[in-house]
Amino acid sequence: MTTSVTTPEEFIERWSTPPNKRLSDVLTAADFTFPPALDVLDTVRQDDEVRFTILGDEDWSVRMDRTSAFRTAPVEEVATWTFRLVHFNLTRFYDGLLSGFQEKVMIPWRTQLSSWGFTWQRCAPLLFISTGGASSTYHNDNSHGLVWQVEGTKTFHSYWDPDRHLTAQAAVVGETTAEEPPEHDPADRQSVRMGPGDRLWSHALTPHWVTTESPLAMSVTLSHGGLCHQGHFADRELALRTYWDQHPDEAWKLDLRHVRY
């Protein structure tokens, strides 16, 4: 069972140590209403910085045709295809589709984190849209994420004890990425089913994958790079800092958003 963090004191105590944790909306309340996922998809799919992958069991030629038509086919039709989509730069939509997101979500959340004694080097929102049957890659992120399920249902999978499956040092050098997770004992897996309004804290450098259970699903992750509480990094993040000390020419290159979602 994944328990919820409900107070600032609990968050400060538990933010840095896996496994992942549900966050109460008392901690993460935001006075912002997203447009419907279908409308968001219709706008975001036109943007030059969007990334998407057509999935499914159809013949490869069907997937290729759908990839070519993804931006131009009727959005209602696109929503019946199996795909995953991600956008890493939502500031491109702050003057239109996501007007008010900066003022009603990002500024209050950053202000709250700061009041609890946190600092960071990057705090930015990422958008994920997918359809039923789609799965993300098996991967890890170099940042802590506040996952906010907006519409539909997804399940966020990781491990109760990530170190048993992937050390932080192995995660730093990229020994994670694959289309499917490796074979593992189901008892080791932490699977958190998320519906509209649910929030989850995902730890840096922990392997995970996400599956979509509803016909269409949309989530936003507030990604925190270099998160630190009163001078203390999470233990798994220290592995990243150590690697950068040893390879200063690579510092921050590994902080790029995952290109294979």
C-alpha positions in Angstrom: 0.0 0.0 0.0 1.3 3.5 -0.9 0.5 5.9 1.9 -0.1 9.6 1.3 2.1 12.4 2.6 -0.3 15.0 4.1 1.8 17.6 5.9 4.8 19.7 5.2 6.7 18.0 8.0 6.0 14.6 6.4 7.1 15.8 3.0 10.4 17.2 4.4 11.0 13.9 6.2 10.2 11.6 3.3 10.9 13.5 0.0 14.4 12.1 -0.5 13.9 8.4 0.2 12.1 5.9 -2.1 9.7 4.3 -2.6 7.4 6.8 -4.4 4.7 8.5 -2.4 1.2 9.8 -2.9 0.9 13.5 -2.1 -2.3 14.9 -0.6 -3.9 17.7 -2.5 -3.7 19.7 0.7 0.0 20.0 0.0 -0.3 20.5 -3.8 -3.6 22.4 -4.3 -3.7 24.5 -7.4 -6.4 26.9 -8.6 -6.1 25.9 -12.2 -8.5 24.0 -14.5 -6.9 22.3 -17.5 -8.7 22.3 -20.9 -10.0 18.8 -21.9 -7.2 16.4 -22.9 -8.6 16.2 -26.5 -8.3 20.0 -26.9 -4.8 19.9 -25.4 -3.8 17.1 -27.8 -5.2 19.0 -30.8 -3.0 22.1 -30.0 0.1 20.5 -28.7 0.4 18.0 -31.6 1.0 20.9 -33.9 4.0 22.3 -32.0 7.5 21.8 -33.4 8.9 20.6 -30.0 6.3 17.8 -29.4 7.5 14.2 -29.3 5.3 11.3 -29.9 5.5 7.6 -30.7 2.8 5.6 -32.5 2.4 2.2 -30.8 0.1 -0.8 -31.1 0.0 -4.2 -32.8 -0.9 -2.9 -36.3 1.4 -3.6 -39.2 4.5 -1.3 -39.3 3.1 0.4 -42.5 0.0 1.4 -40.6 2.1 2.9 -37.8 4.2 4.8 -40.3 1.1 6.2 -42.0 -0.3 7.3 -38.6 3.0 8.9 -37.7 2.8 10.9 -40.9 -0.8 11.9 -40.3 -0.5 12.6 -36.6 -0.7 16.4 -36.9 -3.3 16.6 -39.6 -5.8 13.8 -39.1 -9.0 14.6 -37.2 -8.1 14.7 -33.5 -11.0 12.4 -32.7 -9.5 9.8 -35.0 -6.0 10.3 -33.6 -7.4 9.7 -30.1 -8.4 6.1 -31.2 -4.8 5.3 -32.1 -2.4 3.8 -29.5 0.3 6.5 -28.9 2.3 8.3 -26.2 3.2 12.0 -26.4 5.4 14.3 -24.3 6.2 18.0 -24.4 9.0 19.4 -22.3 8.6 23.1 -22.8 5.1 24.2 -21.8 6.1 27.8 -21.6 5.3 27.8 -25.3 1.6 27.6 -24.4 1.5 30.0 -21.4 0.0 32.8 -23.6 -2.9 30.6 -24.9 -3.8 27.0 -24.1 -2.2 27.1 -20.6 -2.8 30.7 -19.8 -2.6 31.2 -16.0 -0.6 28.0 -15.4 2.6 30.0 -14.4 0.6 32.2 -12.0 -1.7 29.6 -10.5 0.5 26.5 -10.4 4.2 27.1 -10.8 4.7 30.2 -8.7 2.6 29.0 -5.8 4.4 25.6 -5.8 7.8 27.1 -6.0 6.9 29.6 -3.2 5.7 26.8 -1.0 8.8 24.7 -1.6 11.0 27.7 -0.8 9.0 28.3 2.5 9.8 24.7 3.5 13.5 25.3 3.1 14.1 23.8 -0.4 16.2 25.1 -3.2 16.6 23.8 -6.8 18.3 24.4 -10.1 15.3 23.7 -12.3 11.6 23.4 -11.7 9.6 23.0 -14.9 6.4 21.3 -16.0 6.3 18.4 -18.5 3.1 17.2 -20.3 2.2 13.6 -21.1 -0.8 12.4 -23.1 -1.4 8.7 -24.0 -4.2 6.4 -25.1 -5.4 3.1 -23.7 -2.8 0.3 -23.9 0.1 2.6 -24.3 3.2 2.3 -22.0 6.1 4.6 -21.5 9.6 3.2 -21.8 11.3 1.7 -18.8 13.6 4.5 -17.7 14.8 6.8 -14.9 14.9 10.6 -14.6 17.6 12.7 -13.2 15.1 14.8 -11.3 12.4 14.4 -8.7 8.9 14.6 -10.2 5.5 15.7 -8.8 3.2 13.7 -11.0 -0.2 15.2 -11.4 -2.9 13.1 -13.1 -5.2 15.5 -14.8 -7.6 13.3 -16.9 -8.0 9.6 -17.4 -6.3 6.8 -15.6 -2.6 5.7 -15.5 -0.6 3.4 -13.4 2.9 4.5 -12.3 5.1 1.5 -11.8 8.4 1.4 -9.9 10.0 -0.7 -7.1 9.6 -0.7 -3.4 13.4 -1.0 -3.1 14.9 0.5 -6.3 18.5 -0.3 -5.2 17.8 -4.0 -5.5 17.0 -3.5 -9.2 19.2 -0.5 -10.2 21.8 1.3 -8.2 22.0 5.0 -8.4 25.4 4.7 -10.0 24.1 2.5 -12.8 21.1 4.9 -13.3 23.5 7.8 -13.8 25.3 6.2 -16.7 22.0 5.1 -18.4 21.7 1.4 -17.8 17.9 1.7 -17.6 16.3 2.5 -20.9 14.3 -0.2 -22.7 10.8 -0.5 -24.2 9.8 -3.0 -21.5 10.9 -3.5 -17.8 13.2 -6.4 -17.1 11.8 -9.6 -15.6 11.1 -9.1 -11.9 9.2 -10.5 -9.0 5.7 -8.8 -9.0 6.0 -8.5 -5.2 9.0 -6.2 -5.7 6.9 -3.8 -7.9 5.2 -0.7 -6.6 2.2 0.1 -8.8 0.2 3.2 -8.0 -3.0 3.6 -9.9 -3.8 7.3 -10.5 -7.1 8.9 -11.4 -8.0 12.6 -12.0 -6.5 14.8 -9.3 -4.1 12.3 -7.9 -0.5 13.3 -7.2 2.6 11.2 -6.7 6.2 12.0 -5.7 8.6 10.2 -8.0 12.2 10.0 -6.9 15.2 10.9 -9.0 17.2 8.1 -10.6 14.7 5.4 -9.8 13.6 3.1 -12.6 9.9 3.3 -13.6 7.4 2.9 -16.3 3.8 4.1 -16.8 0.8 2.3 -18.3 -2.4 3.9 -19.6 -5.7 2.2 -18.6 -8.3 4.7 -19.9 -9.1 5.6 -23.6 -7.3 8.9 -23.2 -5.1 10.1 -20.3 -3.2 13.3 -19.6 -0.8 14.2 -16.8 1.7 16.9 -15.9 4.9 16.3 -14.0 6.6 19.2 -12.2 10.3 18.2 -12.6 12.8 19.3 -10.0 16.5 19.3 -11.0 19.0 19.7 -8.2 16.4 19.7 -5.5 18.0 20.3 -2.1 16.7 20.8 1.4 18.8 23.1 3.6 22.0 22.0 1.9 21.1 18.3 1.7 20.5 16.4 -1.5 18.8 13.0 -1.8 21.2 10.1 -1.5 20.5 9.0 -5.1 21.1 12.5 -6.4 24.5 12.5 -4.7 25.5 9.7 -7.1 24.8 12.2 -10.0 26.8 14.9 -8.3 29.7 12.6 -7.7 29.7 11.5 -11.4 29.8 15.2 -12.4 32.7 15.9 -10.1 34.5 13.0 -11.8 33.4 14.0 -15.3 33.1 17.8 -15.3 32.8 17.9 -19.1 29.5 16.1 -18.8 27.9 18.1 -16.0 24.3 18.9 -16.8 24.4 17.0 -20.1 22.7 14.1 -18.3 20.0 16.4 -17.1 18.4 16.6 -20.5 14.8 15.3 -20.5 14.5 11.7 -21.6 14.2 11.5 -25.4 12.6 8.1 -25.6 9.5 8.5 -23.6 
